[in-house]
Amino acid sequence: MKFDGRLTGDAVAELARVSESATPPLTVDLSDMQFADGEGVDALEEIRGRGGRLCHVPPYVSLLLELKRRRGTAAGGPGSSSEHGALRRRAGAISRDR
C-alpha cells in the first residue's frame, strides 16, 4: 500500500481502517507522505506493532517513531508537540546534509 499526502484527521482513520482489513504482512510505502501528526505517527506504530512494514519513511517520521518507542508516549503526551518540532528541524538538517 502507498500513502500520499498528509497523515492527519480523516486520513489517519482511513489508514487504520484499510490496514486492519489488509492481509498480513502489510507494507506501507511512505515515500510521498508530506506530514504526519501525533495520531498519524501512532497509527504507523500500530501498523508496525501488528507486524507491518514501513518503507521509505521520511527522516522526521523515523525520529518521531524512535522517540515514541523510547518514551512510550501517546499522541499529545509529554514530549510530543515541542519535541516533534525540534525533531522535524533536526531531520531537515539531516536531509540537507545528504
MMTF fields as JSON, N, C-alpha, C and O atoms, coordinates in Angstrom:
{
  "mmtfVersion": "1.0.0",
  "mmtfProducer": "UNKNOWN",
  "numBonds": 391,
  "numAtoms": 392,
  "numGroups": 98,
  "numChains": 1,
  "numModels": 1,
  "chainsPerModel": [1],
  "groupsPerChain": [98],
  "chainIdList": ["A"],
  "bondAtomList": [4, 2, 8, 6, 12, 10, 16, 14, 20, 18, 24, 22, 28, 26, 32, 30, 36, 34, 40, 38, 44, 42, 48, 46, 52, 50, 56, 54, 60, 58, 64, 62, 68, 66, 72, 70, 76, 74, 80, 78, 84, 82, 88, 86, 92, 90, 96, 94, 100, 98, 104, 102, 108, 106, 112, 110, 116, 114, 120, 118, 124, 122, 128, 126, 132, 130, 136, 134, 140, 138, 144, 142, 148, 146, 152, 150, 156, 154, 160, 158, 164, 162, 168, 166, 172, 170, 176, 174, 180, 178, 184, 182, 188, 186, 192, 190, 196, 194, 200, 198, 204, 202, 208, 206, 212, 210, 216, 214, 220, 218, 224, 222, 228, 226, 232, 230, 236, 234, 240, 238, 244, 242, 248, 246, 252, 250, 256, 254, 260, 258, 264, 262, 268, 266, 272, 270, 276, 274, 280, 278, 284, 282, 288, 286, 292, 290, 296, 294, 300, 298, 304, 302, 308, 306, 312, 310, 316, 314, 320, 318, 324, 322, 328, 326, 332, 330, 336, 334, 340, 338, 344, 342, 348, 346, 352, 350, 356, 354, 360, 358, 364, 362, 368, 366, 372, 370, 376, 374, 380, 378, 384, 382, 388, 386],
  "bondOrderList": [1, 1, 1, 1, 1, 1, 1, 1, 1, 1, 1, 1, 1, 1, 1, 1, 1, 1, 1, 1, 1, 1, 1, 1, 1, 1, 1, 1, 1, 1, 1, 1, 1, 1, 1, 1, 1, 1, 1, 1, 1, 1, 1, 1, 1, 1, 1, 1, 1, 1, 1, 1, 1, 1, 1, 1, 1, 1, 1, 1, 1, 1, 1, 1, 1, 1, 1, 1, 1, 1, 1, 1, 1, 1, 1, 1, 1, 1, 1, 1, 1, 1, 1, 1, 1, 1, 1, 1, 1, 1, 1, 1, 1, 1, 1, 1, 1],
  "groupList": [{"groupName": "MET", "atomNameList": ["N", "CA", "C", "O"], "elementList": ["N", "C", "C", "O"], "formalChargeList": [0, 0, 0, 0], "bondAtomList": [1, 0, 2, 1, 3, 2], "bondOrderList": [1, 1, 2], "singleLetterCode": "M", "chemCompType": "L-PEPTIDE LINKING"}, {"groupName": "LYS", "atomNameList": ["N", "CA", "C", "O"], "elementList": ["N", "C", "C", "O"], "formalChargeList": [0, 0, 0, 0], "bondAtomList": [1, 0, 2, 1, 3, 2], "bondOrderList": [1, 1, 2], "singleLetterCode": "K", "chemCompType": "L-PEPTIDE LINKING"}, {"groupName": "PHE", "atomNameList": ["N", "CA", "C", "O"], "elementList": ["N", "C", "C", "O"], "formalChargeList": [0, 0, 0, 0], "bondAtomList": [1, 0, 2, 1, 3, 2], "bondOrderList": [1, 1, 2], "singleLetterCode": "F", "chemCompType": "L-PEPTIDE LINKING"}, {"groupName": "ASP", "atomNameList": ["N", "CA", "C", "O"], "elementList": ["N", "C", "C", "O"], "formalChargeList": [0, 0, 0, 0], "bondAtomList": [1, 0, 2, 1, 3, 2], "bondOrderList": [1, 1, 2], "singleLetterCode": "D", "chemCompType": "L-PEPTIDE LINKING"}, {"groupName": "GLY", "atomNameList": ["N", "CA", "C", "O"], "elementList": ["N", "C", "C", "O"], "formalChargeList": [0, 0, 0, 0], "bondAtomList": [1, 0, 2, 1, 3, 2], "bondOrderList": [1, 1, 2], "singleLetterCode": "G", "chemCompType": "PEPTIDE LINKING"}, {"groupName": "ARG", "atomNameList": ["N", "CA", "C", "O"], "elementList": ["N", "C", "C", "O"], "formalChargeList": [0, 0, 0, 0], "bondAtomList": [1, 0, 2, 1, 3, 2], "bondOrderList": [1, 1, 2], "singleLetterCode": "R", "chemCompType": "L-PEPTIDE LINKING"}, {"groupName": "LEU", "atomNameList": ["N", "CA", "C", "O"], "elementList": ["N", "C", "C", "O"], "formalChargeList": [0, 0, 0, 0], "bondAtomList": [1, 0, 2, 1, 3, 2], "bondOrderList": [1, 1, 2], "singleLetterCode": "L", "chemCompType": "L-PEPTIDE LINKING"}, {"groupName": "THR", "atomNameList": ["N", "CA", "C", "O"], "elementList": ["N", "C", "C", "O"], "formalChargeList": [0, 0, 0, 0], "bondAtomList": [1, 0, 2, 1, 3, 2], "bondOrderList": [1, 1, 2], "singleLetterCode": "T", "chemCompType": "L-PEPTIDE LINKING"}, {"groupName": "ALA", "atomNameList": ["N", "CA", "C", "O"], "elementList": ["N", "C", "C", "O"], "formalChargeList": [0, 0, 0, 0], "bondAtomList": [1, 0, 2, 1, 3, 2], "bondOrderList": [1, 1, 2], "singleLetterCode": "A", "chemCompType": "L-PEPTIDE LINKING"}, {"groupName": "VAL", "atomNameList": ["N", "CA", "C", "O"], "elementList": ["N", "C", "C", "O"], "formalChargeList": [0, 0, 0, 0], "bondAtomList": [1, 0, 2, 1, 3, 2], "bondOrderList": [1, 1, 2], "singleLetterCode": "V", "chemCompType": "L-PEPTIDE LINKING"}, {"groupName": "GLU", "atomNameList": ["N", "CA", "C", "O"], "elementList": ["N", "C", "C", "O"], "formalChargeList": [0, 0, 0, 0], "bondAtomList": [1, 0, 2, 1, 3, 2], "bondOrderList": [1, 1, 2], "singleLetterCode": "E", "chemCompType": "L-PEPTIDE LINKING"}, {"groupName": "SER", "atomNameList": ["N", "CA", "C", "O"], "elementList": ["N", "C", "C", "O"], "formalChargeList": [0, 0, 0, 0], "bondAtomList": [1, 0, 2, 1, 3, 2], "bondOrderList": [1, 1, 2], "singleLetterCode": "S", "chemCompType": "L-PEPTIDE LINKING"}, {"groupName": "PRO", "atomNameList": ["N", "CA", "C", "O"], "elementList": ["N", "C", "C", "O"], "formalChargeList": [0, 0, 0, 0], "bondAtomList": [1, 0, 2, 1, 3, 2], "bondOrderList": [1, 1, 2], "singleLetterCode": "P", "chemCompType": "L-PEPTIDE LINKING"}, {"groupName": "GLN", "atomNameList": ["N", "CA", "C", "O"], "elementList": ["N", "C", "C", "O"], "formalChargeList": [0, 0, 0, 0], "bondAtomList": [1, 0, 2, 1, 3, 2], "bondOrderList": [1, 1, 2], "singleLetterCode": "Q", "chemCompType": "L-PEPTIDE LINKING"}, {"groupName": "ILE", "atomNameList": ["N", "CA", "C", "O"], "elementList": ["N", "C", "C", "O"], "formalChargeList": [0, 0, 0, 0], "bondAtomList": [1, 0, 2, 1, 3, 2], "bondOrderList": [1, 1, 2], "singleLetterCode": "I", "chemCompType": "L-PEPTIDE LINKING"}, {"groupName": "CYS", "atomNameList": ["N", "CA", "C", "O"], "elementList": ["N", "C", "C", "O"], "formalChargeList": [0, 0, 0, 0], "bondAtomList": [1, 0, 2, 1, 3, 2], "bondOrderList": [1, 1, 2], "singleLetterCode": "C", "chemCompType": "L-PEPTIDE LINKING"}, {"groupName": "HIS", "atomNameList": ["N", "CA", "C", "O"], "elementList": ["N", "C", "C", "O"], "formalChargeList": [0, 0, 0, 0], "bondAtomList": [1, 0, 2, 1, 3, 2], "bondOrderList": [1, 1, 2], "singleLetterCode": "H", "chemCompType": "L-PEPTIDE LINKING"}, {"groupName": "TYR", "atomNameList": ["N", "CA", "C", "O"], "elementList": ["N", "C", "C", "O"], "formalChargeList": [0, 0, 0, 0], "bondAtomList": [1, 0, 2, 1, 3, 2], "bondOrderList": [1, 1, 2], "singleLetterCode": "Y", "chemCompType": "L-PEPTIDE LINKING"}],
  "groupTypeList": [0, 1, 2, 3, 4, 5, 6, 7, 4, 3, 8, 9, 8, 10, 6, 8, 5, 9, 11, 10, 11, 8, 7, 12, 12, 6, 7, 9, 3, 6, 11, 3, 0, 13, 2, 8, 3, 4, 10, 4, 9, 3, 8, 6, 10, 10, 14, 5, 4, 5, 4, 4, 5, 6, 15, 16, 9, 12, 12, 17, 9, 11, 6, 6, 6, 10, 6, 1, 5, 5, 5, 4, 7, 8, 8, 4, 4, 12, 4, 11, 11, 11, 10, 16, 4, 8, 6, 5, 5, 5, 8, 4, 8, 14, 11, 5, 3, 5],
  "groupIdList": [1, 2, 3, 4, 5, 6, 7, 8, 9, 10, 11, 12, 13, 14, 15, 16, 17, 18, 19, 20, 21, 22, 23, 24, 25, 26, 27, 28, 29, 30, 31, 32, 33, 34, 35, 36, 37, 38, 39, 40, 41, 42, 43, 44, 45, 46, 47, 48, 49, 50, 51, 52, 53, 54, 55, 56, 57, 58, 59, 60, 61, 62, 63, 64, 65, 66, 67, 68, 69, 70, 71, 72, 73, 74, 75, 76, 77, 78, 79, 80, 81, 82, 83, 84, 85, 86, 87, 88, 89, 90, 91, 92, 93, 94, 95, 96, 97, 98],
  "secStructList": [7, 3, 3, 3, 3, 3, 3, 1, 2, 2, 2, 2, 2, 2, 2, 2, 2, 2, 2, 2, 2, 1, 7, 1, 1, 7, 3, 3, 3, 3, 3, 3, 3, 3, 3, 3, 7, 2, 2, 2, 2, 2, 2, 2, 2, 2, 2, 2, 2, 6, 6, 7, 3, 3, 3, 1, 7, 7, 2, 2, 2, 2, 2, 2, 2, 2, 2, 2, 2, 2, 2, 7, 7, 7, 6, 6, 1, 6, 6, 1, 2, 2, 2, 2, 2, 2, 2, 2, 2, 2, 2, 2, 2, 2, 2, 2, 2, 7],
  "xCoordList": [0.844, 0.0, 0.91, 1.974, 0.471, 1.234, 0.386, -0.787, 1.006, 0.304, 0.885, 2.103, 0.01, 0.419, -0.208, -1.321, 0.498, -0.093, 0.156, 1.201, -0.834, -0.739, -1.486, -2.659, -0.79, -1.382, -1.937, -1.308, -3.128, -3.816, -5.312, -5.788, -6.048, -7.511, -8.12, -7.883, -8.918, -9.631, -8.685, -9.014, -7.508, -6.55, -6.042, -5.778, -5.903, -5.475, -6.535, -6.22, -7.793, -8.887, -8.956, -9.169, -8.78, -8.825, -7.659, -7.845, -6.457, -5.299, -5.527, -5.228, -6.051, -6.325, -7.332, -7.142, -8.402, -9.433, -8.86, -9.098, -8.111, -7.55, -6.505, -6.474, -5.649, -4.579, -5.12, -4.559, -6.212, -6.793, -7.437, -7.51, -7.905, -8.549, -7.586, -7.967, -6.348, -5.359, -4.854, -4.835, -4.45, -3.865, -2.411, -1.632, -2.036, -0.644, 0.287, -0.176, 1.532, 2.127, 1.878, 2.019, 1.518, 1.235, 2.519, 3.267, 2.771, 3.877, 3.279, 2.459, 3.698, 3.205, 4.372, 5.358, 4.254, 5.264, 4.921, 3.848, 5.83, 5.603, 6.442, 6.661, 6.908, 7.808, 7.158, 7.863, 5.835, 5.155, 4.359, 3.518, 4.614, 3.948, 4.583, 5.807, 3.746, 4.243, 4.323, 5.161, 3.468, 3.405, 2.642, 1.756, 2.982, 2.211, 2.108, 3.118, 0.883, 0.722, 0.886, 1.21, 0.665, 0.843, -0.028, 0.426, -1.277, -2.168, -1.684, -1.803, -1.145, -0.609, 0.575, 0.685, 1.466, 2.62, 2.137, 2.671, 1.124, 0.559, 0.023, 0.225, -0.66, -1.215, -0.104, -0.235, 0.981, 2.11, 2.74, 3.117, 2.85, 3.41, 2.508, 3.003, 1.203, 0.27, 0.433, 0.392, 0.618, 0.823, 2.078, 2.07, 3.149, 4.382, 4.182, 4.71, 3.417, 3.158, 2.397, 2.508, 1.621, 0.89, 1.703, 1.171, 2.99, 3.853, 3.981, 4.612, 3.397, 3.512, 4.9, 5.68, 5.184, 6.486, 6.262, 5.389, 7.064, 7.032, 8.283, 9.388, 8.117, 9.291, 9.292, 8.246, 10.476, 10.678, 10.114, 9.421, 10.425, 9.92, 10.698, 11.928, 10.0, 10.701, 11.521, 11.108, 12.679, 13.553, 12.872, 13.091, 12.059, 11.451, 10.459, 10.297, 9.792, 8.86, 9.648, 9.214, 10.785, 11.64, 12.044, 12.041, 12.392, 12.772, 11.591, 11.758, 10.408, 9.227, 8.895, 8.551, 8.996, 8.743, 9.764, 9.417, 11.009, 12.059, 11.799, 11.928, 11.44, 11.13, 9.95, 9.971, 8.949, 7.766, 8.16, 7.706, 8.995, 9.453, 10.236, 10.037, 11.119, 11.96, 11.167, 11.426, 10.214, 9.476, 8.146, 7.594, 7.625, 6.321, 5.199, 4.187, 5.371, 4.353, 3.279, 3.546, 2.069, 0.952, 0.842, 1.478, 0.043, -0.167, -0.662, -1.602, -0.031, -0.418, 0.158, -0.086, 0.916, 1.503, 2.721, 3.076, 3.366, 4.538, 5.594, 5.894, 6.143, 7.214, 6.774, 7.62, 5.475, 5.055, 5.085, 5.569, 4.597, 4.457, 5.734, 6.183, 6.333, 7.522, 8.695, 9.506, 8.791, 9.887, 9.694, 10.679, 8.455, 8.212, 8.776, 9.414, 8.548, 9.074, 10.588, 11.187, 11.206, 12.662, 13.181, 14.195, 12.49, 12.918, 12.744, 13.576, 11.66, 11.475, 12.621, 13.147, 13.006, 14.123, 15.404, 16.183, 15.62, 16.81, 16.79, 17.809, 15.638, 15.515, 15.765, 16.403, 15.27, 15.522, 16.997, 17.498, 17.699, 19.14, 19.855, 20.801, 19.395, 19.998, 19.769, 20.693, 18.55, 18.243, 19.088, 19.56, 19.29, 20.082, 21.543, 22.236, 22.031, 23.426, 23.743, 24.906, 22.742, 22.972, 23.145, 23.346],
  "yCoordList": [-1.145, 0.0, 1.235, 1.237, 2.282, 3.522, 4.644, 4.798, 5.432, 6.572, 7.854, 8.034, 8.759, 10.066, 11.157, 10.994, 12.266, 13.437, 13.53, 13.118, 14.084, 14.388, 13.325, 13.045, 12.751, 11.727, 12.395, 12.392, 12.963, 13.661, 13.359, 12.915, 13.605, 13.552, 12.343, 11.197, 12.629, 11.571, 10.577, 9.398, 11.048, 10.148, 9.099, 7.962, 9.47, 8.515, 7.425, 6.236, 7.848, 6.885, 5.951, 4.748, 6.494, 5.679, 4.69, 3.524, 5.155, 4.263, 3.14, 1.982, 3.467, 2.438, 1.422, 0.216, 1.906, 1.016, 0.078, -1.129, 0.632, -0.168, -1.145, -2.306, -0.676, -1.54, -2.686, -3.782, -2.441, -3.504, -4.591, -5.745, -4.233, -5.233, -5.851, -6.752, -5.377, -5.887, -7.261, -7.589, -8.044, -9.344, -9.158, -8.552, -9.669, -9.528, -10.316, -11.268, -9.995, -8.795, -7.573, -7.639, -6.495, -5.254, -4.433, -4.293, -3.893, -2.97, -1.645, -1.589, -0.566, 0.767, 1.605, 1.798, 2.103, 2.964, 4.407, 4.898, 5.08, 6.455, 7.461, 8.579, 7.083, 7.959, 9.277, 10.268, 9.318, 10.565, 11.171, 12.043, 10.719, 11.313, 12.674, 12.8, 13.685, 15.044, 15.411, 16.229, 14.824, 15.201, 14.139, 13.484, 13.967, 13.103, 13.789, 14.209, 13.905, 14.462, 13.329, 12.201, 13.625, 12.621, 11.4, 10.274, 11.606, 10.469, 9.655, 8.43, 10.328, 9.625, 8.755, 7.615, 9.297, 8.524, 7.334, 6.232, 7.548, 6.434, 5.342, 4.156, 5.736, 4.765, 3.964, 2.755, 4.633, 3.93, 2.955, 1.843, 3.372, 2.491, 1.278, 0.169, 1.473, 0.344, -0.637, -1.85, -0.112, -0.987, -1.831, -3.041, -1.179, -1.93, -2.931, -4.042, -2.539, -3.427, -4.688, -5.721, -4.595, -5.766, -6.534, -7.402, -6.21, -6.946, -6.305, -6.877, -5.122, -4.42, -3.834, -3.708, -3.486, -2.915, -1.534, -1.347, -0.566, 0.782, 0.956, 0.667, 1.426, 1.651, 3.096, 3.739, 3.585, 4.956, 5.956, 6.905, 5.725, 6.575, 7.89, 7.871, 9.046, 10.326, 10.419, 9.901, 11.08, 11.14, 11.664, 11.12, 12.695, 13.229, 12.241, 12.199, 11.442, 10.438, 9.313, 8.787, 8.945, 7.942, 8.406, 7.629, 9.681, 10.224, 10.224, 9.913, 10.568, 10.56, 9.148, 8.946, 8.177, 6.789, 6.321, 5.616, 6.715, 6.35, 6.999, 6.344, 8.262, 8.961, 8.279, 8.083, 7.929, 7.257, 5.925, 5.584, 5.181, 3.891, 4.074, 3.328, 5.06, 5.281, 5.767, 5.353, 6.631, 7.249, 6.589, 6.744, 5.859, 5.241, 6.26, 6.017, 7.434, 8.479, 8.245, 7.732, 8.618, 8.599, 9.975, 10.918, 10.11, 11.405, 12.394, 12.11, 13.553, 14.587, 14.371, 15.177, 13.305, 13.033, 13.893, 14.72, 13.707, 14.507, 14.373, 13.272, 15.485, 15.477, 15.365, 15.226, 15.419, 15.167, 16.393, 16.291, 17.548, 18.665, 19.455, 19.598, 19.971, 20.794, 19.957, 20.425, 18.73, 17.879, 17.448, 17.247, 17.301, 16.976, 18.075, 17.786, 19.342, 20.458, 20.438, 20.661, 20.17, 20.105, 18.942, 19.07, 17.81, 16.653, 16.903, 16.469, 17.606, 17.924, 18.8, 18.587, 19.801, 20.664, 19.849, 20.043, 18.93, 18.085, 17.188, 17.026, 16.612, 15.735, 16.531, 16.028, 17.761, 18.595, 18.864, 18.872, 19.085, 19.31, 18.053, 18.131, 16.891, 15.63, 15.45, 15.075, 15.712, 15.552, 16.474, 16.074, 17.716, 18.671, 18.288, 18.591, 17.602, 17.197, 16.062, 15.854, 15.338, 14.166, 14.554, 13.693],
  "zCoordList": [0.0, 0.0, 0.0, 0.62, -0.708, -0.755, -0.176, -0.518, 0.718, 1.297, 0.726, 0.711, 0.251, -0.278, 0.576, 1.075, 0.746, 1.389, 2.876, 3.38, 3.574, 4.998, 5.811, 5.564, 6.769, 7.621, 8.881, 9.939, 8.733, 9.814, 9.706, 8.661, 10.795, 10.786, 10.098, 10.482, 9.06, 8.335, 7.671, 7.539, 7.252, 6.606, 7.594, 7.203, 8.873, 9.895, 10.048, 10.08, 10.142, 10.278, 9.071, 9.226, 7.888, 6.667, 6.627, 6.28, 6.982, 7.008, 8.009, 7.718, 9.182, 10.195, 9.669, 9.828, 9.042, 8.515, 7.459, 7.497, 6.524, 5.434, 5.961, 5.554, 6.866, 7.363, 8.205, 8.193, 8.94, 9.756, 8.904, 9.326, 7.711, 6.853, 5.844, 5.097, 5.814, 4.851, 5.289, 6.475, 4.31, 4.581, 5.0, 4.264, 6.169, 6.613, 5.71, 5.081, 5.604, 6.187, 5.302, 4.081, 5.914, 5.207, 5.081, 6.049, 3.889, 3.676, 3.251, 2.335, 3.927, 3.61, 3.114, 3.826, 1.885, 1.265, 1.609, 1.256, 2.295, 2.738, 1.948, 2.414, 0.772, 0.016, -0.387, -0.579, -0.52, -0.893, 0.261, 0.042, 1.481, 2.631, 2.904, 2.942, 3.091, 3.315, 4.78, 5.16, 5.624, 7.03, 7.8, 7.251, 9.066, 9.963, 11.316, 11.88, 11.843, 13.18, 14.199, 13.826, 15.471, 16.521, 16.322, 16.529, 15.923, 15.672, 14.476, 14.466, 13.479, 12.32, 12.694, 12.243, 13.524, 13.994, 14.815, 14.682, 15.669, 16.44, 15.52, 15.781, 14.446, 13.502, 12.822, 12.632, 12.46, 11.839, 12.827, 12.458, 14.07, 15.099, 15.314, 15.516, 15.273, 15.411, 14.264, 14.467, 13.054, 11.897, 12.114, 11.893, 12.549, 12.817, 13.944, 13.895, 14.961, 16.09, 15.695, 16.354, 14.611, 14.108, 13.064, 12.372, 12.953, 12.026, 10.667, 9.778, 10.477, 9.203, 9.009, 9.954, 7.787, 7.43, 6.832, 5.985, 7.284, 6.72, 5.878, 6.337, 4.649, 3.807, 3.308, 3.221, 2.987, 2.513, 3.521, 3.154, 4.796, 5.873, 5.878, 5.924, 5.831, 5.896, 7.189, 8.227, 7.122, 8.302, 9.555, 10.638, 9.446, 10.663, 11.266, 12.485, 10.427, 10.948, 11.624, 12.649, 11.069, 11.719, 13.107, 14.062, 13.207, 14.507, 15.477, 16.656, 14.992, 15.853, 16.324, 17.489, 15.428, 15.805, 16.843, 17.791, 16.657, 17.611, 18.964, 19.999, 18.969, 20.218, 20.916, 22.131, 20.162, 20.721, 21.341, 22.433, 20.652, 21.165, 22.463, 23.422, 22.492, 23.678, 24.873, 26.003, 24.636, 25.734, 26.012, 27.101, 25.052, 25.223, 25.301, 25.958, 24.617, 24.683, 23.658, 22.571, 23.995, 23.055, 22.432, 22.903, 21.377, 20.737, 21.773, 22.516, 21.822, 22.763, 24.148, 25.046, 24.342, 25.647, 25.886, 25.046, 27.026, 27.346, 26.268, 25.806, 25.88, 24.898, 23.473, 22.59, 23.196, 21.824, 20.931, 19.804, 21.368, 20.437, 20.234, 19.097, 21.288, 21.093, 20.611, 19.812, 21.087, 20.644, 19.201, 18.491, 18.745, 17.338, 16.452, 15.44, 16.824, 16.038, 15.989, 14.937, 17.134, 17.184, 16.353, 15.667, 16.412, 15.625, 14.137, 13.34, 13.741, 12.32, 11.823, 10.731, 12.645, 12.242, 12.12, 11.187, 13.074, 13.033, 11.797, 11.126, 11.501, 10.329, 9.048, 8.124, 8.985, 7.822, 7.641, 6.517, 8.745, 8.679, 8.194, 7.409, 8.668, 8.224, 6.72, 5.998, 6.244, 4.82, 3.967, 2.903, 4.422, 3.644, 3.594, 2.623, 4.665, 4.709, 3.74, 3.393, 3.306, 2.434, 1.022, 0.165]
}
